[in-house]
């Protein structure tokens, strides 16, 4: 049954952050690697894994005020169609992974409809999906929910100092591009996926059976 769902049902897990240039890409590469290693047995690399970005309202409100003070103009599209951050590229390259010609992309209605599970890195992103893509609501989880840490608030994405609680991949980029922040983000995601492996398998099996 599981094999049929994977090969015939177009199963996809979609990881979502803000700009799709760091956290969600790290999730995508790590998750795909763990599939290949058998961590999420019986699922394997035939399960499609992608990532995308969505601009949550709290971030958009903040960034508008931020850029107005600097006389800049910005649209949501400004965040996408770019390579991953250099720190992201270096982080993945250190593990033997190349991003190639990857370009960031926004979450679209097509992607939201195709994914059997959508996993956001922040509560605010999940809330935005619930409003913008309501049909995807019951297939959307925060990263904490995905790995079994419950629906807890994630660390603030605008803080200047690094603070990443266990399994809480806070955005390492907006004010601080230090490689140490990206590495800490990677380790938080890695730890969450490993510790929550059984929880993830259960959710994959449940998610694969959802048809709207």
Beta strands, then each sheet from edge to edge (+ up, - down):
strand 1: 12-17
strand 2: 48-53
strand 3: 117-120
strand 4: 140-142
sheet 1: 2+ 1+ 3+ 4+
end
